Amino acid sequence: MKKSRYFSDLIRSYNDEIDDLVTDSEGKSVLQKRLNDKRRAMGAILPMIEFSPEMVAVVFYGAFGFNSGESMLKIMLSEPGRSGFPAWSTLKKELTIADWAEPLIEASLKAQGGDAFLVTTAVLEFLRNKDTYVAPAPEPAAEKERGEDSDESDENDEQDLSEAGADWLSEQGFEPLER
């Protein structure tokens, strides 16, 4: 399933965080106890949303139901602060939310960055539950609009990927390669 780099990185960390909560050192299942502990500590861990949102997002494990997989797929291609990343007030209309999560949502919205954190969390929960979700096949008209000669499209994709990689390396402090 296609995701932005933001969500590709975060979902791995999110799944690792959940895996860490599942069992204790003796192999006993302790997920629910640990989730409840984190939920009670929400006020203390909430500042972590800025640098480690996956560690806080687990408090919403099982909190959301998704009415539109298509809208979630669109959000997954974006990231906070970019086009396509909705406000929480928009996204929540497309979710079912467990009653127990409402106080945690209110607390999150009071924190700086809480709105984007909640959208991120909903996407992480969607991915955790639906990573096997298959996007519908494009309609034949959409195929024709893109052009049936995929060689040109592949070249553009490779060029875009190459430019994105060069930009990322530059951001990491590496000197850009000669093109």
N, C-alpha and C positions, 0 to 999 in steps of 0.2 A: 504494500500500500504506500503510495507516494506521500511524503511528509516534508515539511521544511526542515532544514538542518536543526533549527531550534527544537522541534518536536522529536526528531530522530534521536538527538542527544538526550533529551529529557525523558523519553519513554524508557530508555535503557536504565537510567538512574532511578526512575520511579519504580520499575519492576524490581530492581535490586533492593530498593528500600522496603518494598513489600515482602520480598523474600526474606530479608533480615528480621522481619516482624513475625513470620509464620511460626517458627519453632524455637524452643529454648535450647540450651546446651545439651539437654537430655533427649532431645528430639520430640518433645511433647508439643502439641499444637497450642499456641498461646496468642494467635493473631487477634482474636476479639479482645482479650485482656489488654494487649499492648495498644491496640487502636483506641480503646476506651481511655487508657492512660494518656495517650497523646491528645485526645479530644479534651480531656480535663485540663491539660497543660497548654491549650491553644494560645492563651494570652502570652505565655512565656516563649513559645516557639514562633509566634507570628512574625517577629522581625526577620526571621530567616527567609521569608519569601523573596527578599531581594537577591540573595546570593545562593540559596539552595531550596528553591520552591518545591522540589520533589519530596523533601523531608517533611514539609508541612502539608502538602497536597494529600498525603495518605490519610489524613483525618477525614477526608471525604470519600474514603473507600466505600463503594456501594451506595453512595448518596444520590446518584443521578440515573434517571432513565432518559432515553433519547428518542424523541419523536421524529427526527429527521437526520438520518445518516448522511444524506447528501450535504446538508449545511455543515455538519461536523467535518466532512471531508474537505470542504472549501476552507474552513478555518485552519485545518492542519497544514495547509500550504503556506500559511502566513506566520507571523510572530508579532508579539506586542509592539505597538507603535507603527505598524505597517498597515497598508491598505488590506482589507479583507479580514482584519482582526476586529471583531465586534466588541461593543461594550457589553458588560454583564447584563444590563437591563434589557438588551436586545436578545441575547442568547438564552436567558432564563425562560423566556416565553416558549422556547422549543424543548424544554426539559421537564421531566417530572422530578421533583426534589423531595427526598425523605424529610419528614417533619423534624426529626432529630438534628438535621443539618442546618436548619434555619438560623439558630443562634450562632453557629460557626460562620455562616455566610455573613451575618450582620457584623460580627467581629472582624472578619476579613475586609469588608467594605470600609471599615474605619481606618484601616492601615494604609499607609502610602503604598500604592501599587496594588492594592487589594482587588480592584476591579479586573485588571489584567490577570492577576493571579487566579481568580475564580474561573475566568475563561480558560486559562491554561489548564487548570485542574479538571475542568469538565472534559477537555480534549484528552487529557491523560487517562481519565476514567473511560472515555469512549474507546481509546486505543487498547486499554487493558481488556476490555470486554469484547471489542469488535475488530481486533487486528486482522481477523480473517474476513472482514467485510469485503465483499467484492463490489467495486463500483460498476454501475450498469454500463454495458457496451455503448459506445457512441452511436448515435443515429446515422444512417447512411448519408444523409445530407451533410452532417458535420464532417464526415470523412471526405466528401467532395470539396468542401470549403477549404480543408487543409491541403488538399492536393493529393492525388494518388501517387505521385512520384515522391517517395519518402527519402530518396537520396539527398535532396536539397534540405529537407527537414532535419535529417540526421546530421548533415554538415553544420547547420545552424545550432543544433543542440550541442554538438561537440565544441563549437566555438564558444557558445554561452557557458558551458561547463568549464572550459579552459580559462575563460576570462574570470569566472567566479573563483576558480582555484587560485589564479594569480592574485586577485584582489585579497583573498583570505590570507595567502602567504605574506603579502605586503602588510596587512594589518597585524600579522604576528611578528613583524620586524625584519623579514627577509627581503632582500633586494629583488625587485622584479626581474624576470627573465627577459632577454631580448626576444622580440616577436618577429 
